[in-house]
């Protein structure tokens, strides 16, 4: 349960940051303090979990 909550919070936060930067993944990754590739991997994981 706790892992699911953490995952959901992270996902929502990333979605908010992406919206704030106009879906610019490079800028979002910088703001989040992530490597761009890490952000892409997280987004892929979110898509797979929702399917």
C-alpha positions as CSV (number, residue, x, y, z in Angstrom):
1,X,0.0,0.0,0.0
2,X,2.7,2.5,1.0
3,X,4.6,1.8,-2.2
4,X,1.5,2.5,-4.3
5,X,0.9,5.8,-2.5
6,X,4.5,6.9,-3.1
7,X,4.3,5.9,-6.7
8,X,1.0,7.8,-7.2
9,X,2.4,11.0,-5.5
10,X,5.5,10.9,-7.6
11,X,3.4,10.4,-10.8
12,X,1.1,13.3,-10.0
13,X,4.0,15.6,-9.1
14,X,5.8,14.8,-12.4
15,X,2.5,15.4,-14.3
16,X,2.1,18.8,-12.7
17,X,5.7,19.8,-13.5
18,X,5.3,18.6,-17.1
19,X,2.1,20.7,-17.4
20,X,3.9,23.7,-15.9
21,X,6.7,23.5,-18.5
22,X,4.4,22.8,-21.5
23,X,5.3,19.1,-21.7
24,X,9.0,20.0,-22.2
25,X,10.6,16.8,-20.8
26,X,14.1,18.3,-20.8
27,X,13.0,21.3,-18.7
28,X,10.9,19.1,-16.4
29,X,13.8,16.7,-15.8
30,X,16.0,19.7,-14.8
31,X,13.4,21.0,-12.4
32,X,12.9,17.6,-10.9
33,X,16.6,17.1,-10.5
34,X,16.5,14.0,-12.7
35,X,18.4,12.9,-15.8
36,X,16.2,13.2,-18.9
37,X,16.5,9.4,-19.5
38,X,15.4,8.7,-15.9
39,X,12.3,10.8,-16.5
40,X,11.5,9.0,-19.7
41,X,11.9,5.6,-17.9
42,X,9.5,6.7,-15.2
43,X,7.0,7.9,-17.7
44,X,7.2,4.6,-19.5
45,X,6.7,2.7,-16.2
46,X,3.6,4.8,-15.4
47,X,2.1,4.0,-18.8
48,X,2.7,0.3,-18.3
49,X,1.1,0.3,-14.8
50,X,-2.0,2.0,-16.1
51,X,-2.6,-0.5,-18.8
